Amino acid sequence: MKKRRGLALLLAIMMVMLAACGGTGNTSITRNAAESTPPSGETTGNGGGAKGQVGEQTRKEPVTITFWNYGNTITDTEFNKLIVEPTKAKYPHITLERIKTEADTTPEDLLSMGQVPDIIYTSSGPSYYRFLDIGIIQDLDELIAKHNVDTTRIKPAILESIRGFTQEGKLIAIPLSFNLLITYYNKEIFDKFNIPYPSDEPQTWEQWLELGRKLTIQDNGVQYVGVDLGGPGNIVRSLDIGNVDSATGKSTLASEEWNGIYELLKKQYEIPGFIGSNNEIGYDRVTFMQDRRLAIRPAFLANMVGPLEELKAEGIDLDWDIAPAPHFGDNKVGGSIHSVILSNQSKHLDDAFLVIANILSDETQRLVARNGRVPSIVNPELEKEFGADVSVLQGKKIENVFKLEAKPNNPPHPLDNQLGEVLSQAAEEIALNGKDVNSALRGAEEESNRIIEAWEKTRP
């Protein structure tokens, strides 16, 4: 109880500090703890927004807007190309100033230092809930109507996902890009063992597992790993199931979907040579890019493209390509939404909104596509320009990025990070301790429900 009172006092102090900053925005947004409630209607403000343009600026005094990224990586080059330059071209009176902090700086740390950014770049998921809990997210719907921004341009899967984070179905973020899963493969390993390259037609998770089995080989003292499907949190993105049942408020781990995921993982762990000499049960991009002994890796686009570009810049060539992401028979792929949120403590709400709304313009989204990110708006023509300005993507099968239908994020919950750790522990029990799937999931379900119940008791 003392810990809870201390936390409440800390948050109260933070909010007093925020009020002193002069913010006047609306904070009455109720986060959605376990369900996705679609809005009753869209505010599109068609006016001048038919092509994603915001209304004409009426105030021309110079203004500085601060920008901070949390959780996601956006390089200085990307920040300048995708945010600064498009803003300066359309709104020359706006100057963007990037707040740079240590990698482990939390939102609470930043606020305690009195630095309240106007714009925050982050990803859909627990980060949204964190800022909602602090109470600094600005509801964008009124600003959207005021500035005639056409939200129907946003891809439906993205729009549905963002609105699912609040009970009222508010639009609390503007999406920059959709960070989809894709399948990377090392052609050198396929050539070494005379295995044909993967098909360009979408394959199921089971099919990728069987192909990877053929490539899990020890040769001249090197253990090659054919495929790492990723952990349970990676695979579940292909399904429509969250960690918590919205109807019961309990863990979903007793479902057939989760059982199927862990049965798939069990098959992976049982491949001779998959589990490493130090009990490794997962392999990252270093194993793929630098060790060059992982043949197939389903991963996010943003997780690999940038590092592969850096590798090439160092003069290190790797012969690789991309295939469609794995699926569960429905040709659908999941991902995360790289997006920007607006602080309701901003002294320049309208100017800051103009910056983030401009992200949805055709011009900015074309830059997004050309720099190797999947656009957030509906415009098939942009797909043809995907990766055009990224040297490492030249000659790659970029059409495979778009072979599957992008699906909405799974129903979110504020405890997704903690419950994700329970999922990983269950996988370790199966891989390293020989537990059967049913036993591992029963234990994980009990632990998940304990965490959920404890959290429920702390809610107002």
Secondary structure, 3 states (H helix, E strand, C coil): CHHHHHHHHHHHHHHHHHHHCCCCCCCCCCECCCCCCCCCCCCCCCCCCCCCCCCCCCCCCCEEEEEEECCCCCCHHHHHHHHHHHHHHHCCCEEEEECCCCCCCCHHHHHHCCCCCCEEEEECCHHHHHHHHHCCECCCHHHHHHCCCCHHHECHHHHHHHHCCECCCCCCCEEEEEEEEEEEEEHHHHHHCCCCCCCCCCCEHHHHHHHHHHCCCEECCEECEEECCCCHHHHHHHCCCCCECCCCCCECCCCHHHHHHHHHHHHHHCCCCCCCCCCCCCCCHHHHHCCCCEEEEEEEHHHHHHHHHHHHHCCCCCCEEEECCCECCCCEECEEEEEEEEECCCCCHHHHHHHHHHHHCHHHHHHHHHCCCEECECCHHHHCCCCCCCHHHCCCCHHHHHCCEECCCCCCCCCHHHHHHHHHHHHHHHHHHCCCHHHHHHHHHHHHHHHHHHHHHHCC
